[in-house]
Amino acid sequence: MVKNILIVDDRLDDLESMKKILEKENYLVVAVTNETEVLEKIAEKVFDLIILDIIMPHSGYDLLKTLKKKLGHKSKIAYISIVPKQDVKMDGADGFIQKPFSNEDFITNVRSLLK
């Protein structure tokens, strides 16, 4: 079964590269840049995984709390950030992907989160 993934990142170059990597692996990917778009997309579709950048105009931490309230456990949510994992508040997150990443590491992390 094909998995649906939502990527949230305000950096368009990062967003596009993640989208391309995942689409090559036959995932269905929706990429958005802000909280408003996220809320619109989750109202339309259930995602298996949401990859959420922490550092955006609206805090990724706050968005995670909002998504958890709206979705419960319907979707796994992983942070992605240049911030080292030891400095990230992981409360409520299902995983973490470190930027920068190799394509192989990114796919390995995504596959692990989707198990």
N, C-alpha and C positions, 0 to 999 in steps of 0.2 A: 504494500500500500504506500502510495506517495505521501510524503510528509509535507505539511505546510509550515513555513517559517516566516516570521515577521522580524525584520531588522530595523532597529531604530538608532540612527546616528545623524548628528547634524553636519558631519563632514562628508560631503558628497563623494570625494574620491574614495574614502574608506567604505562608504555605503555601496558604491558601484563595484569595488573589488570583491567585497564579501558576497554580493549578489551573484557575480559571475562565477566565483568559486563554487557556490552552492548549486547554481543552475547546471553546471557541468556534471554535478553528482545527481542530477535529476530530482532535486527538491523543487517544490513550488515556492517561490520567494516573492514576498512583498517587501519593498523597502520604503521607509518613510523617514522624515527628518525632524518631526516635532510631535509633541504630546497630542495636539488636536487631531493630527492624522492617525496616530495610534488608536485613539478612542473611536474614530470613525471605522477603522479597519476591524477592530475587535468586535464591533457591533454587527459587522457584515459576515464574519467568518471566525471559526475556531482555529487557532494555530496550535500546532504541536509544540513549537518552541518559539519563544520571543527572545531575541538577542538585543540587549539594551545597553547603549553606551551610558556611562555614568556622568561624564562631563558634557553637559549640554546647557543651553540657556535655562531650561527648567531642569532641576536636579533629577538624575536617573534614580536616585534613592526615593524621591517623592513619587516618581512615576511608577516605580515597582510597587509601592504601597497601594497606589490607586488601582493598578492592574490586579493585584492580589485580592483586593476587596471586590472588584467587578468579576473576576474570573475564578476565584477560589483556586482549585487545583486542576482546572481544565487545560491549562498550558504550563509548560515548564518555562521558567524565565532565568536567563543567564546574563550576567553583566559582561561587558567587554570594555576594556580600558587600558590606557597607557599607565595608569596608576598601579603600582605594584600590589599584588593580591594582599599582602600583609597589611596594607594601608586601607583596604576596602572593607566597608561595613557589609558583611555578607548576610545580615538578617533578612530572611525571606527569599533569598536568591537560591536557585537550584544549581548554579555553577558559575564559573568565571573563566573567561578567555583573555589571555594577556596580549596586548598590542605592544610592539609589532609582532606578527606571527607569520610563520611559513604557511603556504597553502595546505601542506600535509598536517601540520599541527592544528590548524583551524578545522579541517574536516574531521580529524580524530576527535577533537573536543565536541563537535556537533554530534557526531555519531554516538559518542558516549552519553551525551545529554538526552538523546532520543531513545535510548534503551529503556 
